[in-house]
Amino acid sequence: QVLVKESGGGLVQPGDSLRLSCVASGRASESGGMGWFRQSPGKGREFVAAIRWSDGNVVYSDFVKGRFTISRDNVNNTLYLQMNSLKPEDTAVYFCAAPWANTIVEIPRDTCEYKFWGQGTQVTVSS
């Protein structure tokens, strides 16, 4: 049973834009928010951005602030990550995840705070 599924990855050139999508279902959709992480070869999974459903508050890692935007389509229950001004160092597998908590006070940034994970979608930025 797939509870979290990402889509939208691909190969783009530096400076291009890309939008990732994520759909949560079942128990994953009951979480208090969702987040995006990424992992490049030889590195650990790192936090990118997250959103809290109750008030739409968002947080970003410093390396994407001003370039990436996390948002949600409430009608389609879809999470998005709009990525602009992409750089080669943004190349990674991007994961969507739903946290353990149904009610979030402080938006989680650690992987251990997330229970449901998608399979990931590859983003490659190269000229």
Secondary structure, DSSP 4 states (H G I P E B T S, - for coil): ---EEEE--EEE-TT--EEEEEEE-GGGGGSSEEEEEEE-TTS--EEEEEEETTT--EEE-TTTTTTEEEEEETTTTEEEEEE-S--GGG-EEEEEEEES-SS-SSPP-SGGGEEEE---EEEEE--
